[in-house]
Structures are given as structure tokens and as C-alpha cells.
Amino acid sequence: MVRIEVRVVPKSKEQGLYIKDGLVKVALTSPPEKGKANEELVKFFKELGLDAHIVKGLSSRRKTLEIRGEKDEIWKKIEHARKR
């Protein structure tokens, strides 16, 4: 199991994953209300083939995710999904 810190950008025009200065940034289309952006974030990682859940930051843009699996495989999937 691996924990990563993610910065969420809700209400974006399109979904996307970016890495800048070692921080994973995820653009989401959902608004940050009633848990909609959190649901979209978990679903986004599920679509990458990653079993993730939020362990910290439910009401913050900065979240800590716990992802099941091997560290190298997780980062390989994240890097593959990365937008430039």
C-alpha cells in the first residue's frame, strides 16, 4: 500500500493528471460540493486500474490517497496517465 498526496482542481473544463515539482495534481470536472469531487477523484483512479481511497483531506483540495499495490506499478500507471 502506498500513500500519495494529491492536489485537486475541481470544476475544470476536463479531467487530467499532472505532475509538477513532485506533486500530483488532478483536474476534475465536478464541483467541490456534497462529495462530488471526491467521488470523481476515486473513480478517476479506478479508471487507471488503481484501488484508491481518501484517507485525509475530505474537505480540502489537498488530499492524501492510499492506493493498494506495489509502489513501482502504481507510479507507472500514474506516469502513463499524466498529461503534459
N, C-alpha and C positions, 0 to 999 in steps of 0.2 A: 504494500500500500504506500502511496506517495501523496504528500500534501503539496499543493502549489497555490500561490497567491495570484489572484486574477483581478483585474480592474474591468468593471462592466460599464459600457456606454449604452444606456437604454435609449429608446426612441430614435434609433439610427435608421437611415434610409435602407440599409441592407445589412445582413449578418456578415460577420467576418472576424477572423482571429489574426491578431498582430502581435509581434514580439518586439519590444523596444527596451533597451537597457536591461535585459533580463526579466522584464515584467510582461506577463501575458495579458493582453488587452482584448476583450471580446465585445464587438459591436452587436447589439440586439435590437430588433425592431419593436419589441413590446415596451409599454410604459412601465415605470417603476412603481406600480400600484397594485395592491392586493396580491402580491407574489407573482405577478405575470412574468416579469423579467427573470426572476429566479427559476421559474418553471422552464422558460425558454433556454436559459443557460444550461440547466441539467439535460434538457432534450438535445441541445446543440452538441454537448459532449457525447451523449449516447449515439448520435448520428455519426460521430467519429469512431465509434466502436469502443468507447471508454465508459466504464461504470463509475460515475462521479456523483458525489453529493456535497452539499454545502455544509461545512462544519463551523464556519464563523463568518459573520457579516451579512446576515439575512436582510438587514435594513440599511446596508451600506453599499456603495459602489465598489468598495474593495472587499473581496471575499476570499476565504480560504476554502479550497476544494480538496476533498480526499478522494483519490482515484485508486481503484483496485487494479493491481497488475504490477508488472516489472517496470522499474524506472526507465530503462532504455526503450522499451516498447511504447510506453506512454509518451515520452518525448518525441519519439519517431512519428507517432500519429499526430501530435500537436504540430510539429515542424511541417508535416505533409499538408496540414490544413491551413497553414499560415498564408496570409495574403501579404504581398509585398507593397 
